[in-house]
Amino acid sequence: MAAGLPATARIVTDEAERRELLVPVARTWGRTDLDAMVAWSPLIEVTIPGYGAAAA
């Protein structure tokens, strides 16, 4: 599926940033394998100008 939105995507590779982002995800999903999630989960940040926290 494609959308006609201007956006920027980046792969989140920094281990500390990955851990910070994945802690609440692991908690919500009841996961106990945070280290594996940090090491192996694909993690991409998508920014759309004028939308979300960046716009606040």
mmCIF file of the N, C-alpha and C atoms, coordinates in Angstrom:
data_MODEL
# 
_entry.id   MODEL 
# 
loop_
_atom_site.group_PDB 
_atom_site.id 
_atom_site.type_symbol 
_atom_site.label_atom_id 
_atom_site.label_alt_id 
_atom_site.label_comp_id 
_atom_site.label_asym_id 
_atom_site.label_entity_id 
_atom_site.label_seq_id 
_atom_site.pdbx_PDB_ins_code 
_atom_site.Cartn_x 
_atom_site.Cartn_y 
_atom_site.Cartn_z 
_atom_site.occupancy 
_atom_site.B_iso_or_equiv 
_atom_site.pdbx_formal_charge 
_atom_site.auth_seq_id 
_atom_site.auth_comp_id 
_atom_site.auth_asym_id 
_atom_site.auth_atom_id 
_atom_site.pdbx_PDB_model_num 
ATOM 1   N N  . MET A 1 1  ? 0.852  -1.163  0.000  1.00 0.00 ? 1  MET A N  1 
ATOM 2   C CA . MET A 1 1  ? 0.000  0.000   0.000  1.00 0.00 ? 1  MET A CA 1 
ATOM 3   C C  . MET A 1 1  ? 0.900  1.229   0.000  1.00 0.00 ? 1  MET A C  1 
ATOM 4   N N  . ALA A 1 2  ? 0.509  2.241   -0.719 1.00 0.00 ? 2  ALA A N  1 
ATOM 5   C CA . ALA A 1 2  ? 1.262  3.489   -0.782 1.00 0.00 ? 2  ALA A CA 1 
ATOM 6   C C  . ALA A 1 2  ? 0.374  4.642   -0.340 1.00 0.00 ? 2  ALA A C  1 
ATOM 7   N N  . ALA A 1 3  ? 0.991  5.644   0.216  1.00 0.00 ? 3  ALA A N  1 
ATOM 8   C CA . ALA A 1 3  ? 0.269  6.847   0.623  1.00 0.00 ? 3  ALA A CA 1 
ATOM 9   C C  . ALA A 1 3  ? 1.039  8.056   0.106  1.00 0.00 ? 3  ALA A C  1 
ATOM 10  N N  . GLY A 1 4  ? 0.312  9.085   -0.269 1.00 0.00 ? 4  GLY A N  1 
ATOM 11  C CA . GLY A 1 4  ? 0.949  10.283  -0.784 1.00 0.00 ? 4  GLY A CA 1 
ATOM 12  C C  . GLY A 1 4  ? 1.258  11.276  0.310  1.00 0.00 ? 4  GLY A C  1 
ATOM 13  N N  . LEU A 1 5  ? 2.018  10.858  1.307  1.00 0.00 ? 5  LEU A N  1 
ATOM 14  C CA . LEU A 1 5  ? 2.382  11.731  2.423  1.00 0.00 ? 5  LEU A CA 1 
ATOM 15  C C  . LEU A 1 5  ? 3.882  11.996  2.402  1.00 0.00 ? 5  LEU A C  1 
ATOM 16  N N  . PRO A 1 6  ? 4.286  13.237  2.651  1.00 0.00 ? 6  PRO A N  1 
ATOM 17  C CA . PRO A 1 6  ? 5.717  13.471  2.805  1.00 0.00 ? 6  PRO A CA 1 
ATOM 18  C C  . PRO A 1 6  ? 6.147  12.899  4.155  1.00 0.00 ? 6  PRO A C  1 
ATOM 19  N N  . ALA A 1 7  ? 7.158  12.098  4.166  1.00 0.00 ? 7  ALA A N  1 
ATOM 20  C CA . ALA A 1 7  ? 7.593  11.479  5.411  1.00 0.00 ? 7  ALA A CA 1 
ATOM 21  C C  . ALA A 1 7  ? 9.077  11.159  5.335  1.00 0.00 ? 7  ALA A C  1 
ATOM 22  N N  . THR A 1 8  ? 9.658  11.003  6.512  1.00 0.00 ? 8  THR A N  1 
ATOM 23  C CA . THR A 1 8  ? 11.049 10.585  6.631  1.00 0.00 ? 8  THR A CA 1 
ATOM 24  C C  . THR A 1 8  ? 11.071 9.353   7.526  1.00 0.00 ? 8  THR A C  1 
ATOM 25  N N  . ALA A 1 9  ? 11.851 8.367   7.138  1.00 0.00 ? 9  ALA A N  1 
ATOM 26  C CA . ALA A 1 9  ? 11.982 7.156   7.952  1.00 0.00 ? 9  ALA A CA 1 
ATOM 27  C C  . ALA A 1 9  ? 13.455 6.946   8.283  1.00 0.00 ? 9  ALA A C  1 
ATOM 28  N N  . ARG A 1 10 ? 13.696 6.428   9.476  1.00 0.00 ? 10 ARG A N  1 
ATOM 29  C CA . ARG A 1 10 ? 15.069 6.070   9.848  1.00 0.00 ? 10 ARG A CA 1 
ATOM 30  C C  . ARG A 1 10 ? 15.034 4.789   10.666 1.00 0.00 ? 10 ARG A C  1 
ATOM 31  N N  . ILE A 1 11 ? 16.028 3.975   10.461 1.00 0.00 ? 11 ILE A N  1 
ATOM 32  C CA . ILE A 1 11 ? 16.181 2.751   11.234 1.00 0.00 ? 11 ILE A CA 1 
ATOM 33  C C  . ILE A 1 11 ? 16.812 3.131   12.573 1.00 0.00 ? 11 ILE A C  1 
ATOM 34  N N  . VAL A 1 12 ? 16.205 2.704   13.660 1.00 0.00 ? 12 VAL A N  1 
ATOM 35  C CA . VAL A 1 12 ? 16.729 3.003   14.999 1.00 0.00 ? 12 VAL A CA 1 
ATOM 36  C C  . VAL A 1 12 ? 17.759 1.929   15.332 1.00 0.00 ? 12 VAL A C  1 
ATOM 37  N N  . THR A 1 13 ? 19.026 2.332   15.375 1.00 0.00 ? 13 THR A N  1 
ATOM 38  C CA . THR A 1 13 ? 20.111 1.378   15.601 1.00 0.00 ? 13 THR A CA 1 
ATOM 39  C C  . THR A 1 13 ? 20.785 1.531   16.964 1.00 0.00 ? 13 THR A C  1 
ATOM 40  N N  . ASP A 1 14 ? 20.679 2.698   17.584 1.00 0.00 ? 14 ASP A N  1 
ATOM 41  C CA . ASP A 1 14 ? 21.330 2.928   18.872 1.00 0.00 ? 14 ASP A CA 1 
ATOM 42  C C  . ASP A 1 14 ? 20.695 2.045   19.945 1.00 0.00 ? 14 ASP A C  1 
ATOM 43  N N  . GLU A 1 15 ? 21.510 1.227   20.600 1.00 0.00 ? 15 GLU A N  1 
ATOM 44  C CA . GLU A 1 15 ? 20.992 0.260   21.567 1.00 0.00 ? 15 GLU A CA 1 
ATOM 45  C C  . GLU A 1 15 ? 20.237 0.923   22.716 1.00 0.00 ? 15 GLU A C  1 
ATOM 46  N N  . ALA A 1 16 ? 20.745 2.013   23.235 1.00 0.00 ? 16 ALA A N  1 
ATOM 47  C CA . ALA A 1 16 ? 20.072 2.698   24.353 1.00 0.00 ? 16 ALA A CA 1 
ATOM 48  C C  . ALA A 1 16 ? 18.716 3.247   23.919 1.00 0.00 ? 16 ALA A C  1 
ATOM 49  N N  . GLU A 1 17 ? 18.655 3.818   22.723 1.00 0.00 ? 17 GLU A N  1 
ATOM 50  C CA . GLU A 1 17 ? 17.380 4.338   22.210 1.00 0.00 ? 17 GLU A CA 1 
ATOM 51  C C  . GLU A 1 17 ? 16.392 3.201   21.953 1.00 0.00 ? 17 GLU A C  1 
ATOM 52  N N  . ARG A 1 18 ? 16.881 2.095   21.397 1.00 0.00 ? 18 ARG A N  1 
ATOM 53  C CA . ARG A 1 18 ? 16.024 0.935   21.138 1.00 0.00 ? 18 ARG A CA 1 
ATOM 54  C C  . ARG A 1 18 ? 15.426 0.422   22.456 1.00 0.00 ? 18 ARG A C  1 
ATOM 55  N N  . ARG A 1 19 ? 16.279 0.328   23.483 1.00 0.00 ? 19 ARG A N  1 
ATOM 56  C CA . ARG A 1 19 ? 15.818 -0.171  24.786 1.00 0.00 ? 19 ARG A CA 1 
ATOM 57  C C  . ARG A 1 19 ? 14.753 0.769   25.356 1.00 0.00 ? 19 ARG A C  1 
ATOM 58  N N  . GLU A 1 20 ? 15.002 2.077   25.298 1.00 0.00 ? 20 GLU A N  1 
ATOM 59  C CA . GLU A 1 20 ? 14.046 3.058   25.815 1.00 0.00 ? 20 GLU A CA 1 
ATOM 60  C C  . GLU A 1 20 ? 12.688 2.929   25.118 1.00 0.00 ? 20 GLU A C  1 
ATOM 61  N N  . LEU A 1 21 ? 12.705 2.739   23.811 1.00 0.00 ? 21 LEU A N  1 
ATOM 62  C CA . LEU A 1 21 ? 11.460 2.620   23.055 1.00 0.00 ? 21 LEU A CA 1 
ATOM 63  C C  . LEU A 1 21 ? 10.754 1.282   23.289 1.00 0.00 ? 21 LEU A C  1 
ATOM 64  N N  . LEU A 1 22 ? 11.540 0.222   23.502 1.00 0.00 ? 22 LEU A N  1 
ATOM 65  C CA . LEU A 1 22 ? 10.948 -1.106  23.599 1.00 0.00 ? 22 LEU A CA 1 
ATOM 66  C C  . LEU A 1 22 ? 10.502 -1.498  25.003 1.00 0.00 ? 22 LEU A C  1 
ATOM 67  N N  . VAL A 1 23 ? 10.970 -0.807  26.047 1.00 0.00 ? 23 VAL A N  1 
ATOM 68  C CA . VAL A 1 23 ? 10.541 -1.139  27.413 1.00 0.00 ? 23 VAL A CA 1 
ATOM 69  C C  . VAL A 1 23 ? 9.015  -1.089  27.547 1.00 0.00 ? 23 VAL A C  1 
ATOM 70  N N  . PRO A 1 24 ? 8.345  0.016   27.153 1.00 0.00 ? 24 PRO A N  1 
ATOM 71  C CA . PRO A 1 24 ? 6.884  0.025   27.301 1.00 0.00 ? 24 PRO A CA 1 
ATOM 72  C C  . PRO A 1 24 ? 6.185  -0.973  26.382 1.00 0.00 ? 24 PRO A C  1 
ATOM 73  N N  . VAL A 1 25 ? 6.775  -1.261  25.230 1.00 0.00 ? 25 VAL A N  1 
ATOM 74  C CA . VAL A 1 25 ? 6.189  -2.254  24.325 1.00 0.00 ? 25 VAL A CA 1 
ATOM 75  C C  . VAL A 1 25 ? 6.227  -3.635  24.980 1.00 0.00 ? 25 VAL A C  1 
ATOM 76  N N  . ALA A 1 26 ? 7.385  -3.993  25.529 1.00 0.00 ? 26 ALA A N  1 
ATOM 77  C CA . ALA A 1 26 ? 7.527  -5.288  26.198 1.00 0.00 ? 26 ALA A CA 1 
ATOM 78  C C  . ALA A 1 26 ? 6.554  -5.401  27.363 1.00 0.00 ? 26 ALA A C  1 
ATOM 79  N N  . ARG A 1 27 ? 6.433  -4.325  28.138 1.00 0.00 ? 27 ARG A N  1 
ATOM 80  C CA . ARG A 1 27 ? 5.515  -4.327  29.284 1.00 0.00 ? 27 ARG A CA 1 
ATOM 81  C C  . ARG A 1 27 ? 4.074  -4.540  28.813 1.00 0.00 ? 27 ARG A C  1 
ATOM 82  N N  . THR A 1 28 ? 3.661  -3.795  27.794 1.00 0.00 ? 28 THR A N  1 
ATOM 83  C CA . THR A 1 28 ? 2.291  -3.893  27.282 1.00 0.00 ? 28 THR A CA 1 
ATOM 84  C C  . THR A 1 28 ? 1.991  -5.282  26.745 1.00 0.00 ? 28 THR A C  1 
ATOM 85  N N  . TRP A 1 29 ? 2.953  -5.875  26.065 1.00 0.00 ? 29 TRP A N  1 
ATOM 86  C CA . TRP A 1 29 ? 2.760  -7.199  25.470 1.00 0.00 ? 29 TRP A CA 1 
ATOM 87  C C  . TRP A 1 29 ? 3.041  -8.338  26.437 1.00 0.00 ? 29 TRP A C  1 
ATOM 88  N N  . GLY A 1 30 ? 3.447  -8.013  27.678 1.00 0.00 ? 30 GLY A N  1 
ATOM 89  C CA . GLY A 1 30 ? 3.739  -9.061  28.661 1.00 0.00 ? 30 GLY A CA 1 
ATOM 90  C C  . GLY A 1 30 ? 4.992  -9.846  28.308 1.00 0.00 ? 30 GLY A C  1 
ATOM 91  N N  . ARG A 1 31 ? 5.930  -9.213  27.615 1.00 0.00 ? 31 ARG A N  1 
ATOM 92  C CA . ARG A 1 31 ? 7.152  -9.902  27.193 1.00 0.00 ? 31 ARG A CA 1 
ATOM 93  C C  . ARG A 1 31 ? 8.201  -9.813  28.293 1.00 0.00 ? 31 ARG A C  1 
ATOM 94  N N  . THR A 1 32 ? 8.980  -10.856 28.444 1.00 0.00 ? 32 THR A N  1 
ATOM 95  C CA . THR A 1 32 ? 10.060 -10.883 29.431 1.00 0.00 ? 32 THR A CA 1 
ATOM 96  C C  . THR A 1 32 ? 11.430 -11.004 28.763 1.00 0.00 ? 32 THR A C  1 
ATOM 97  N N  . ASP A 1 33 ? 11.457 -10.919 27.440 1.00 0.00 ? 33 ASP A N  1 
ATOM 98  C CA . ASP A 1 33 ? 12.700 -11.080 26.688 1.00 0.00 ? 33 ASP A CA 1 
ATOM 99  C C  . ASP A 1 33 ? 13.164 -9.757  26.073 1.00 0.00 ? 33 ASP A C  1 
ATOM 100 N N  . LEU A 1 34 ? 13.236 -8.726  26.908 1.00 0.00 ? 34 LEU A N  1 
ATOM 101 C CA . LEU A 1 34 ? 13.600 -7.398  26.426 1.00 0.00 ? 34 LEU A CA 1 
ATOM 102 C C  . LEU A 1 34 ? 14.944 -7.397  25.710 1.00 0.00 ? 34 LEU A C  1 
ATOM 103 N N  . ASP A 1 35 ? 15.927 -8.093  26.237 1.00 0.00 ? 35 ASP A N  1 
ATOM 104 C CA . ASP A 1 35 ? 17.245 -8.107  25.596 1.00 0.00 ? 35 ASP A CA 1 
ATOM 105 C C  . ASP A 1 35 ? 17.155 -8.651  24.168 1.00 0.00 ? 35 ASP A C  1 
ATOM 106 N N  . ALA A 1 36 ? 16.373 -9.690  23.967 1.00 0.00 ? 36 ALA A N  1 
ATOM 107 C CA . ALA A 1 36 ? 16.196 -10.241 22.615 1.00 0.00 ? 36 ALA A CA 1 
ATOM 108 C C  . ALA A 1 36 ? 15.447 -9.256  21.727 1.00 0.00 ? 36 ALA A C  1 
ATOM 109 N N  . MET A 1 37 ? 14.454 -8.584  22.284 1.00 0.00 ? 37 MET A N  1 
ATOM 110 C CA . MET A 1 37 ? 13.711 -7.592  21.509 1.00 0.00 ? 37 MET A CA 1 
ATOM 111 C C  . MET A 1 37 ? 14.648 -6.466  21.070 1.00 0.00 ? 37 MET A C  1 
ATOM 112 N N  . VAL A 1 38 ? 15.487 -5.982  21.982 1.00 0.00 ? 38 VAL A N  1 
ATOM 113 C CA . VAL A 1 38 ? 16.427 -4.908  21.656 1.00 0.00 ? 38 VAL A CA 1 
ATOM 114 C C  . VAL A 1 38 ? 17.395 -5.375  20.569 1.00 0.00 ? 38 VAL A C  1 
ATOM 115 N N  . ALA A 1 39 ? 17.846 -6.600  20.660 1.00 0.00 ? 39 ALA A N  1 
ATOM 116 C CA . ALA A 1 39 ? 18.835 -7.116  19.707 1.00 0.00 ? 39 ALA A CA 1 
ATOM 117 C C  . ALA A 1 39 ? 18.243 -7.407  18.333 1.00 0.00 ? 39 ALA A C  1 
ATOM 118 N N  . TRP A 1 40 ? 17.003 -7.893  18.261 1.00 0.00 ? 40 TRP A N  1 
ATOM 119 C CA . TRP A 1 40 ? 16.500 -8.456  17.005 1.00 0.00 ? 40 TRP A CA 1 
ATOM 120 C C  . TRP A 1 40 ? 15.253 -7.812  16.411 1.00 0.00 ? 40 TRP A C  1 
ATOM 121 N N  . SER A 1 41 ? 14.505 -7.031  17.172 1.00 0.00 ? 41 SER A N  1 
ATOM 122 C CA . SER A 1 41 ? 13.267 -6.467  16.632 1.00 0.00 ? 41 SER A CA 1 
ATOM 123 C C  . SER A 1 41 ? 13.560 -5.354  15.631 1.00 0.00 ? 41 SER A C  1 
ATOM 124 N N  . PRO A 1 42 ? 12.930 -5.412  14.458 1.00 0.00 ? 42 PRO A N  1 
ATOM 125 C CA . PRO A 1 42 ? 13.073 -4.294  13.531 1.00 0.00 ? 42 PRO A CA 1 
ATOM 126 C C  . PRO A 1 42 ? 12.426 -3.054  14.146 1.00 0.00 ? 42 PRO A C  1 
ATOM 127 N N  . LEU A 1 43 ? 13.088 -1.918  14.072 1.00 0.00 ? 43 LEU A N  1 
ATOM 128 C CA . LEU A 1 43 ? 12.559 -0.712  14.697 1.00 0.00 ? 43 LEU A CA 1 
ATOM 129 C C  . LEU A 1 43 ? 12.838 0.467   13.772 1.00 0.00 ? 43 LEU A C  1 
ATOM 130 N N  . ILE A 1 44 ? 11.768 1.058   13.263 1.00 0.00 ? 44 ILE A N  1 
ATOM 131 C CA . ILE A 1 44 ? 11.863 2.167   12.322 1.00 0.00 ? 44 ILE A CA 1 
ATOM 132 C C  . ILE A 1 44 ? 11.011 3.317   12.829 1.00 0.00 ? 44 ILE A C  1 
ATOM 133 N N  . GLU A 1 45 ? 11.581 4.507   12.841 1.00 0.00 ? 45 GLU A N  1 
ATOM 134 C CA . GLU A 1 45 ? 10.850 5.713   13.218 1.00 0.00 ? 45 GLU A CA 1 
ATOM 135 C C  . GLU A 1 45 ? 10.419 6.412   11.932 1.00 0.00 ? 45 GLU A C  1 
ATOM 136 N N  . VAL A 1 46 ? 9.131  6.718   11.835 1.00 0.00 ? 46 VAL A N  1 
ATOM 137 C CA . VAL A 1 46 ? 8.601  7.440   10.684 1.00 0.00 ? 46 VAL A CA 1 
ATOM 138 C C  . VAL A 1 46 ? 8.104  8.794   11.177 1.00 0.00 ? 46 VAL A C  1 
ATOM 139 N N  . THR A 1 47 ? 8.581  9.856   10.551 1.00 0.00 ? 47 THR A N  1 
ATOM 140 C CA . THR A 1 47 ? 8.183  11.207  10.913 1.00 0.00 ? 47 THR A CA 1 
ATOM 141 C C  . THR A 1 47 ? 7.409  11.822  9.753  1.00 0.00 ? 47 THR A C  1 
ATOM 142 N N  . ILE A 1 48 ? 6.212  12.346  10.068 1.00 0.00 ? 48 ILE A N  1 
ATOM 143 C CA . ILE A 1 48 ? 5.392  13.033  9.083  1.00 0.00 ? 48 ILE A CA 1 
ATOM 144 C C  . ILE A 1 48 ? 5.299  14.488  9.528  1.00 0.00 ? 48 ILE A C  1 
ATOM 145 N N  . PRO A 1 49 ? 5.813  15.414  8.723  1.00 0.00 ? 49 PRO A N  1 
ATOM 146 C CA . PRO A 1 49 ? 5.777  16.829  9.122  1.00 0.00 ? 49 PRO A CA 1 
ATOM 147 C C  . PRO A 1 49 ? 4.354  17.291  9.471  1.00 0.00 ? 49 PRO A C  1 
ATOM 148 N N  . GLY A 1 50 ? 4.237  18.004  10.605 1.00 0.00 ? 50 GLY A N  1 
ATOM 149 C CA . GLY A 1 50 ? 2.955  18.530  11.020 1.00 0.00 ? 50 GLY A CA 1 
ATOM 150 C C  . GLY A 1 50 ? 2.061  17.549  11.735 1.00 0.00 ? 50 GLY A C  1 
ATOM 151 N N  . TYR A 1 51 ? 2.585  16.356  12.078 1.00 0.00 ? 51 TYR A N  1 
ATOM 152 C CA . TYR A 1 51 ? 1.782  15.335  12.727 1.00 0.00 ? 51 TYR A CA 1 
ATOM 153 C C  . TYR A 1 51 ? 2.524  14.778  13.928 1.00 0.00 ? 51 TYR A C  1 
ATOM 154 N N  . GLY A 1 52 ? 1.808  14.509  14.995 1.00 0.00 ? 52 GLY A N  1 
ATOM 155 C CA . GLY A 1 52 ? 2.388  13.827  16.154 1.00 0.00 ? 52 GLY A CA 1 
ATOM 156 C C  . GLY A 1 52 ? 3.145  14.745  17.071 1.00 0.00 ? 52 GLY A C  1 
ATOM 157 N N  . ALA A 1 53 ? 4.030  14.162  17.882 1.00 0.00 ? 53 ALA A N  1 
ATOM 158 C CA . ALA A 1 53 ? 4.742  14.877  18.931 1.00 0.00 ? 53 ALA A CA 1 
ATOM 159 C C  . ALA A 1 53 ? 5.585  16.021  18.370 1.00 0.00 ? 53 ALA A C  1 
ATOM 160 N N  . ALA A 1 54 ? 6.139  15.840  17.181 1.00 0.00 ? 54 ALA A N  1 
ATOM 161 C CA . ALA A 1 54 ? 6.981  16.874  16.593 1.00 0.00 ? 54 ALA A CA 1 
ATOM 162 C C  . ALA A 1 54 ? 6.174  18.137  16.293 1.00 0.00 ? 54 ALA A C  1 
ATOM 163 N N  . ALA A 1 55 ? 4.866  17.992  16.099 1.00 0.00 ? 55 ALA A N  1 
ATOM 164 C CA . ALA A 1 55 ? 4.012  19.131  15.766 1.00 0.00 ? 55 ALA A CA 1 
ATOM 165 C C  . ALA A 1 55 ? 3.514  19.851  17.005 1.00 0.00 ? 55 ALA A C  1 
ATOM 166 N N  . ALA A 1 56 ? 3.591  19.194  18.165 1.00 0.00 ? 56 ALA A N  1 
ATOM 167 C CA . ALA A 1 56 ? 3.041  19.772  19.409 1.00 0.00 ? 56 ALA A CA 1 
ATOM 168 C C  . ALA A 1 56 ? 3.874  20.914  19.927 1.00 0.00 ? 56 ALA A C  1 
# 
